[in-house]
Amino acid sequence: MGSIGYADFERVDIRVGTVVGAEPNVRARKPAYVLTVDFGPAIGIKKTSAQLTVHYTPESLVGRQVAAVVNFPPKQIGPLMSEVLVLGFPDAEGAVVLVGVDKPVPNGGKLF
């Protein structure tokens, strides 16, 4: 993997938000949830589809703070227009484990 400059990193807008809604994405090709995430007043509430069904239930996601890229262009995923990319790492079997914060922070906070 090649090196990037700090300016390249700054172009990726990673923010924290709180999941305010989660439900199965019944039209996704792979098991996924539709997440509704509150990124605070400057960014607002955004929706995304996330393949998190191995480690999380919808109930366990609501109220959880997550990190997401908020400046990718929207992407059509089935009938849903995904507006952000929630971030996670694969576990040993490849299932997604969310990136989060270990203490509450204001919604919309930027990763730096």
C-alpha positions in Angstrom: 0.0 0.0 0.0 1.4 3.4 -1.0 1.8 6.4 1.3 -0.6 9.3 1.3 -0.1 12.8 2.4 -2.0 14.4 5.3 -4.0 16.4 2.9 -5.3 13.2 1.4 -6.5 12.0 4.9 -8.2 15.4 5.5 -10.4 14.9 2.4 -12.1 11.8 4.0 -14.7 13.3 6.4 -15.2 10.7 9.2 -17.8 11.7 11.8 -19.4 10.2 14.8 -23.2 9.7 15.0 -25.7 8.0 17.1 -27.9 5.2 15.6 -31.5 6.3 16.1 -33.1 3.5 14.1 -32.2 0.0 12.8 -34.2 -2.5 10.9 -33.5 -5.5 8.6 -32.8 -4.5 5.0 -35.1 -7.2 3.5 -34.2 -6.2 0.0 -30.4 -6.4 0.3 -28.6 -9.3 -1.5 -26.6 -10.0 1.7 -28.0 -9.8 5.2 -27.9 -6.2 6.3 -29.6 -3.5 8.4 -30.9 -0.1 7.4 -29.4 2.3 9.9 -30.7 5.8 10.6 -27.8 7.8 12.2 -28.0 11.2 13.8 -24.8 13.2 13.0 -26.0 16.4 14.8 -27.4 19.6 13.5 -24.7 20.5 10.9 -25.0 17.1 9.0 -28.4 15.8 10.1 -29.9 12.4 10.0 -28.6 10.0 7.4 -29.5 6.5 6.3 -27.2 3.6 5.2 -27.3 -0.1 4.7 -24.7 -2.1 6.7 -23.9 -5.8 6.8 -23.8 -6.1 10.6 -26.1 -9.0 11.2 -23.6 -11.4 12.6 -22.6 -9.5 15.7 -25.5 -7.1 16.2 -29.2 -7.0 16.5 -31.3 -3.9 15.6 -32.0 -3.4 19.3 -28.3 -3.5 20.2 -27.5 -0.9 17.6 -30.0 1.8 18.6 -28.3 4.3 20.9 -24.8 3.2 19.9 -22.3 5.8 18.5 -20.6 4.8 15.2 -18.0 6.3 13.0 -18.9 6.9 9.3 -17.6 8.5 6.2 -20.1 11.3 5.4 -18.6 12.8 2.2 -18.9 9.8 -0.2 -21.5 10.4 -2.9 -24.8 8.6 -2.1 -25.0 5.0 -3.4 -28.1 3.1 -4.4 -28.4 -0.2 -2.5 -31.6 -1.9 -3.7 -34.4 0.5 -3.0 -32.3 2.5 -0.4 -30.1 5.5 -1.2 -27.2 4.9 1.2 -25.9 8.3 2.3 -22.9 7.4 4.5 -20.5 4.5 5.0 -20.4 3.1 8.6 -16.9 1.9 9.5 -15.9 -1.5 10.9 -13.2 -4.1 10.8 -13.5 -7.8 9.8 -13.3 -10.4 12.6 -11.4 -13.7 12.0 -14.3 -15.0 9.9 -14.8 -11.7 8.0 -17.9 -10.5 9.9 -18.0 -6.7 10.5 -17.2 -5.3 14.0 -18.0 -1.7 14.3 -15.6 1.1 14.9 -16.9 3.2 17.8 -15.9 5.5 20.6 -15.3 4.4 24.2 -16.9 7.5 25.8 -19.9 9.5 24.6 -19.0 12.4 22.3 -21.2 15.0 20.6 -22.8 13.8 17.3 -21.1 15.2 14.3 -17.6 15.2 15.8 -14.9 14.9 13.2 -12.1 12.3 13.4 -8.7 13.9 13.4 
